[in-house]
Amino acid sequence: MSLSNKVAVITGAASGIGKDIARAFIAQGAKVAIADLNIEAANATAREFDPTGQLAMGVGMNVMDEAQVDTGIDLVASKFGGIDILISNAGIQIVNPIEAFSFADWKKLLAIHLDGAFLTTRASLKHMYKQGRGGSIIYMGSVHSKLASVLKAPYVTAKHGLEGLARVVAKEGAKHGVRSNVICPGFVRTPLVDKQIPEQAKELGMSEEDVIKKVMLKDTVDGEFTTVDDVARTAVFLAGFPTNALTGQSIVVSHGWFMQ
Ligand code: NAD
């Protein structure tokens, strides 16, 4: 098992991509903190994956809240014996053309994706540096870290921003053996995407089927959605990679939607 005895914090892990990464990490021997705004769902996920309470714990955490992040990460470190891996994954989507985007929605989206990534990184690095056993930080980017789409101004801005943060963490963390990378998935059928399909259909004046075929999957090589399992396998690979050879990178997992 490639993650034996590693301690991982995964934000937004009560649903979708984060939840499947938690499942895969536990299968690889890691102890996992399921950190989520929705504490009931976080606790239920922890119990679902590990009824014994030894390998998984739920943590209520709003990643935009400095005190909640600092307290939550410290709690995980004291219960599980440190922090080895952070998956900064919590996120939302709001679609609107720029001229109709409220400033409040713009700020909320940037705060969840960027403030959340910064705060969880800072809190985790403190433990990783002190422990002296290295670490791996993985940001959940998107093909929208590389490309733009209409209706998604703050999301595209935030996902591009994560690449900058990951590169700085790679440079600062290197001497401590802390690596930092970004996973950039294409569209994955999670609640986040299921909510967007009717919203985009309305904004673009298309059927939901056309939004899937002609917008979401149009540029993939095979018209397929990326799966939570595809993303979780990539996270296992990056989290278990043993040296600084693979740091400051982004890996696109998107059925060829974006090729670099
Ligand atoms: P999801 O809606 O299934 O899950 C998101 C989770 O984040 C939920 O459990 C939610 O409670 C939690 N969350 C939301 N706001 C939070 C906050 N402030 N603090 C803590 N937790 C919070 O979404 P998903 O599709 O699994 O998305 C996960 C990540 O993957 C996001 O960053 C998203 O941008 C990214 N992503 C998703 C896709 C996709 O197609 N689904 C593609 C590329 C990237």
Residues whose N, C-alpha, C, O or C-beta is under 5 A from the ligand:
A	BS01	NAD	G12 A13 A14 S15 G16 I17 G18 A35 D36 L37 N38 M61 N62 V63 M64 N89 A90 G91 I92 I112 M140 G141 S142 P185 G186 F187 V188 T190 P191 L192 V193
